[in-house]
Amino acid sequence: QVQLVESGGGLVQPGGSLRLSCAASGFAASGFTVTYFAIAWFRQAPGKEREGVSCISSGNGSIYYEDSMRGRVTISRDNAKNTVYLQMNSLKPEDTAVYYCSMGRICGRYEFWGRGTQVTVSS
C-alpha cells in the first residue's frame, strides 16, 4: 500500500527556514523507486483553498514551482531514501498552512496524498 508521510513542520519565526520531508513507501515490492513518480507539495491555509507549491517529475526530475512560493523554496529528491524534500526559506506569516505531499505518474495528476504537516510562521 502506497504511503506518503510528511515531516519537518513546526513553529518558526518570520524570516526563518524549514525543510519538509515526504517519505514515500509501499511500492518497492513492485520494483519501483520514487523516480517512477512525480511528487508535489501543496499547502492549505485556514479558510483558503489548497494551492500547489512545487513538483518534481518522474525520471529526470524536472522541477516546477508555482507562484505561491517561487524563489523561496527548493524541491529535491533523494532516490536512495525514496524521499522528497522542500526547503523553505524567508518564511512569512502568510506561509502558515498545512503542507501536503502528493504523488502520481506526472505533475498535475496525483493519486496519493499524505496527511500533512503543520507549518506555523509567527513571532
C-alpha positions in Angstrom: 0.0 0.0 0.0 1.5 3.3 -1.1 2.0 5.7 1.8 3.3 9.3 2.0 4.4 10.6 5.3 5.3 14.3 5.7 7.5 15.6 8.5 9.6 18.6 9.4 6.9 21.1 10.1 6.8 23.3 13.2 6.8 26.8 14.6 9.4 29.2 13.0 9.9 32.9 13.2 9.4 35.2 10.2 12.5 35.1 8.0 13.3 31.6 9.2 13.7 28.3 7.3 12.3 24.8 7.5 12.9 21.7 5.5 10.0 19.4 5.0 10.3 15.8 4.1 8.0 13.5 2.3 8.9 9.8 2.7 7.2 7.5 0.1 6.8 3.8 0.6 4.7 0.8 -0.4 5.9 0.4 -4.0 9.3 -1.2 -3.6 7.8 -4.7 -3.9 6.7 -3.7 -7.4 10.2 -2.8 -8.4 9.6 0.9 -8.4 11.5 3.7 -6.7 10.5 7.3 -6.1 11.9 8.2 -9.5 9.0 6.4 -11.2 6.6 9.0 -9.7 6.1 12.7 -9.8 5.9 14.2 -6.3 4.5 17.5 -5.4 4.0 19.8 -2.4 0.8 21.6 -1.7 -0.4 23.8 1.1 -3.7 24.8 2.6 -4.1 27.7 5.0 -7.1 28.0 7.3 -10.1 29.2 5.3 -8.3 29.0 2.0 -8.2 26.6 -0.9 -5.3 24.2 -1.3 -2.6 25.5 -3.6 0.3 24.0 -5.3 3.9 24.8 -4.3 6.2 22.7 -6.3 6.5 19.4 -8.2 9.4 17.2 -9.2 8.7 15.0 -12.2 9.4 11.3 -12.6 12.5 10.2 -14.4 15.0 13.0 -14.8 13.3 15.1 -12.1 12.2 18.2 -13.9 11.2 20.8 -11.4 8.3 23.2 -11.4 7.5 25.9 -9.0 4.2 27.7 -8.5 4.0 31.4 -7.9 2.9 30.8 -4.3 6.4 30.4 -3.0 8.7 30.8 -6.1 12.1 32.0 -5.2 11.9 30.9 -1.6 11.6 27.2 -1.9 13.7 24.4 -3.4 12.4 20.9 -4.1 14.8 18.0 -4.2 14.7 14.2 -4.2 16.8 11.5 -2.5 16.3 8.4 -4.7 18.0 6.1 -2.2 15.7 7.2 0.6 12.6 7.5 -1.6 12.2 10.9 0.0 11.4 14.3 -1.5 12.3 17.5 0.4 11.0 21.0 0.4 13.5 23.6 1.6 11.6 26.7 2.6 13.5 30.0 3.3 12.5 33.6 4.2 9.2 32.3 5.6 6.4 34.8 6.2 3.3 34.6 8.5 1.2 34.1 5.4 3.1 30.8 4.7 1.3 29.3 7.7 -0.5 26.3 6.5 -0.7 22.5 6.5 1.7 21.3 3.9 0.9 18.1 2.0 2.8 16.0 -0.4 1.2 14.1 -3.2 2.3 11.5 -5.8 1.3 10.4 -9.3 2.8 9.5 -12.6 3.0 13.1 -13.9 3.0 16.5 -12.3 -0.6 17.8 -12.2 -2.2 14.4 -11.7 -1.9 12.9 -8.3 -3.3 9.7 -6.9 -1.8 9.5 -3.4 -1.7 12.1 -0.6 -0.1 12.3 2.7 -1.8 13.6 5.9 0.2 16.8 6.0 2.5 18.6 8.4 1.7 21.9 10.1 3.9 24.9 9.4 3.4 28.0 11.6 5.3 31.2 11.0 4.9 33.5 13.9 7.0 35.7 16.2 
